[in-house]
Amino acid sequence: MPLGLLLGLGRSFRRKRTSSLDILTTKRVPRGFYKGKNCKPTGFHTRKGGYVIVQEKLPNYVVPDLTSFKVLNVD
């Protein structure tokens, strides 16, 4: 058999990557979906190209007062 025919058969049996099935594209999601980087938006874009930050959307971290906290030394 010619070598080209053998190489062609080998390529036809090669499996495709399964990870490519998990990729979200604009064809597979609802209209207006934005994938992003797993971050929540902190505001919105204006018509003139600006960005307005909404205070209610910013993260609010509550840290307790640790002034009288004693640290144990574990040796």
Secondary structure, DSSP 8 states (H G I E B T S, - for coil): --HHHHHHHHHHT----SGGGG---TTTS-TT---TTS----EEE-TTS-EEE-GGGS--------TT-------
